[in-house]
Amino acid sequence: MVICLCHRVSDRDIACGAQSGCTSFEALQDDLRVGTACGCCLEMAQEVFEQHAAPVSGAAARAGEPLAA
C-alpha cells in the first residue's frame, strides 16, 4: 500500500528500510523522503516504521529517552 503519495513510498519500502538497519525514523526520511513534502502521511509512516524496526536494547533505548526535568 502506498503511504506517501508525494514521493511514492510504500509500506514495503518503509518496512525494508526499517529491517535493513535504519536506526531512526529521521534516518528513514533522509533515505526515502517519506513525510517530507505535505506531511499527510507522517503519522502512518511512523507507525509502519515502528512496527518493523528492530527492537532497541537497554542502554540504547535509554539514550533516546528525553531527560527528566
C-alpha positions as a printed NumPy array, in Angstrom:
array([[ 0.   ,  0.   ,  0.   ],
       [ 1.3  ,  3.462, -0.86 ],
       [ 1.845,  5.508,  2.294],
       [ 3.443,  8.658,  0.875],
       [ 1.806,  9.791, -2.357],
       [ 4.159, 12.743, -2.796],
       [ 7.252, 10.522, -3.034],
       [ 5.623,  7.171, -3.942],
       [ 6.791,  5.385, -0.8  ],
       [ 5.   ,  2.164,  0.107],
       [ 4.653,  0.302,  3.378],
       [ 7.028, -2.28 ,  1.905],
       [ 9.646,  0.413,  1.259],
       [ 9.369,  1.588,  4.872],
       [ 9.49 , -1.982,  6.234],
       [12.535, -2.783,  4.118],
       [14.321,  0.348,  5.339],
       [13.491, -0.403,  8.968],
       [14.586, -4.031,  8.727],
       [17.806, -3.21 ,  6.896],
       [19.213, -1.292,  9.839],
       [17.741,  2.193,  9.586],
       [18.205,  3.384, 13.161],
       [15.535,  6.082, 13.361],
       [12.535,  7.439, 11.53 ],
       [14.518, 10.595, 10.764],
       [17.187,  8.492,  9.038],
       [14.446,  6.769,  7.062],
       [13.154, 10.181,  5.992],
       [16.633, 11.1  ,  4.776],
       [16.744,  7.919,  2.685],
       [13.177,  7.732,  1.336],
       [11.931, 11.339,  1.766],
       [ 8.741,  9.898,  3.297],
       [ 6.699, 12.533,  5.121],
       [ 8.872, 15.412,  3.956],
       [ 6.516, 17.107,  1.477],
       [ 2.891, 17.716,  2.52 ],
       [ 3.149, 15.736,  5.782],
       [-0.221, 13.98 ,  5.491],
       [ 1.428, 10.553,  5.694],
       [ 3.731, 11.294,  8.615],
       [ 1.751,  9.525, 11.349],
       [ 1.073,  6.411,  9.261],
       [ 4.678,  6.253,  8.062],
       [ 5.951,  6.416, 11.655],
       [ 3.558,  3.639, 12.705],
       [ 4.735,  1.379,  9.886],
       [ 8.362,  2.138, 10.745],
       [ 7.817,  1.288, 14.426],
       [ 6.077, -1.98 , 13.524],
       [ 9.085, -3.133, 11.515],
       [12.037, -1.529, 13.308],
       [14.384, -3.795, 15.207],
       [13.835, -3.637, 18.967],
       [16.233, -1.306, 20.73 ],
       [18.081, -2.78 , 23.682],
       [18.607, -1.357, 27.201],
       [21.244,  1.399, 27.075],
       [20.42 ,  2.368, 23.506],
       [16.737,  2.762, 24.429],
       [17.613,  4.913, 27.433],
       [19.924,  7.065, 25.315],
       [16.973,  8.04 , 23.108],
       [14.682,  8.941, 26.028],
       [14.19 , 12.592, 26.909],
       [15.93 , 13.844, 30.024],
       [13.79 , 14.039, 33.149],
       [13.19 , 17.563, 34.418]])
